[in-house]
C-alpha cells in the first residue's frame, strides 16, 4: 500500500470536493493533489532521495498537509518538529535523524539561522509562508512551480 493512496482515491472519487480551507485559500482534491505532486517533484530536484528525512516546523495549515503528502510522494520520511522546543532542541532532533530538509512557516522563519548553525547537515530550507523568504531558503510556491512527479513506489 502506498502512503499516498488516499490522495489518489480522493481525486478519483471526488475531484471537485473541497480538500482544504486555510485563510483565504480553498482547494479541491484535484488542486491539492496537483500541488502535492509538484511539491514532491520540487523536493526531488532539491536532492531528496528515497528514505531522506524532511522536517517541518510549522503551525497547522494547508501547506502542512501538502508537505506531508509531497514528502511521502517523493519517497521521503516525515519528521514533524515539536513547535514548543527551543532552537537547540529542534536542531538536535533534526541532526539526530539526519534531516536534510526543513520546511518552516512565517511563524518560525526567524529561527532558521540558529537551526542551521546548530545542524550543519541541513541542506535545504523551504519557506511555506506568505512573508519574505529567509536568506538561503527556497519558497514553497517556487517548488510547486516544478512539473509534477509520478508517485514513489516500492522498490523491486
N, C-alpha and C positions, 0 to 999 in steps of 0.2 A: 504494500500500500504506500502510495506517495503521500507526503505530508501536505501537498498542495491539492490533493484530490477533491476536497471540499470546495475549493475555489472553482475548479473546473466544473463540478456538478452544479454550483450556483449559476454559473454562466449558461450552462446547457438548459437548465430548467427555468430560470427566472432572470434572464439577462437585463431586463429593464427595471427590475425591482431595486429599491434603494438598498445599498450595501452599507454606506457610511454617511453620517452627518456630523460635521465638525465646523464650528464657527459659521462662516458663510459658504462652506463647501459641502455640496451634496453630490454623491457619486453612486451610480448604479453598479451592479455586479460586473457588467461588461466593462465599464470605465475603470473600476478598481482593478480588475484582473489585467487589463491592458497596462495600467500603470505599474502593477506589481511585476509583470513580465519585463517591462522596460527597465525598471529599477534593478531587477536581477541581472539583466544584461549589463547595466552600468556597473554593478558590483563585480561582474566578471572582467570588465575592461580595466577595473582598478587592480585586478590580480587576485580577487577572491577565488580560491580553488575549493574543490570538494573537501569538506572537513575543516576548513578555516573558520575561526571564530570571529563573529562580528558582534560588538556590544552596542547597546542602546541606552542612552542616558536622556530620558525624555519623560515628560508628563504624558498622560493618555491623550491620544489624538488619532485621526485617520492616518496620519503618516506613521505612527507606531504600528498600526495594523498593516500598512503597506510594507514596512520594514520586515515584519515577521514573515509575511508571505514571500517577499523577494529573497530573503536570506535562505529560506528553505528551497525556493525555486532554483537558486543559484548553487545549491548543494552545501551551503554553509551551516554553521551551528550558531544558534541564537544565544547571546549572553546578555540577559537583562541585568541592568545595574541598579542597585538599591539607591534611590534618589535621596535617602536620608543620610547617606555616608558622606564623609568629608573627602576632599580631593585625594589625600594619601591612601585612604581605604579603597577608593574607586580605582586608582592607578594600580595598587597592589592586586586587587581582584582581577583586573584586566591582564596584568603581567602573569599572574598565576596560571591563567588558561591560555596564555599567548594569543590574546585577541589582536588581530592585525588591523581591524577597522572599528571605528566608533561613530555612531550617529548621535548627534546632540540636537536638541531643540533650542529655541531662543532663551529659555529659562536657564539653561546650563552652558550656553556658548561661551560665557566668560571664564569657565573652568578649563577650557581646552588647553591653554598654555601650561597650566600646572599639571594636568594629567600627562601631557606629552613629556614634560620634564622628568616625571617620575616613572614613566613607562616608555622608554626609548624604542621599544619594539613596535609601538603603534605606528603603522604605516600610513593610514588614511583616516581622516575625519570628514564626516559628511554632515552638513548643516541642514537639518529638517525644520527650518523656521521661516518666518516672514521678514525678520530683521536682517541686518547686514551679516554676510557670511564671514566667519572669523578668518584671519590670515592663514593661508596654507590649507584651508578646508575647501571642499567642493560642495556646491549647492545641490541639495536633494533633487530639485527640479531639473538641474542640468543632467543628472544621471538618468532621470526619467525621459529625457530627450533622446536617449540611446535607443536604437531599434530593438524591438522585443526579442527575447531569447526563448528557445524551446525549454520546457521544464526539464530539470535534472532528474535522472532516473537511476535505478540501482545499477551498479557496475557488474559486468559479467564475470 
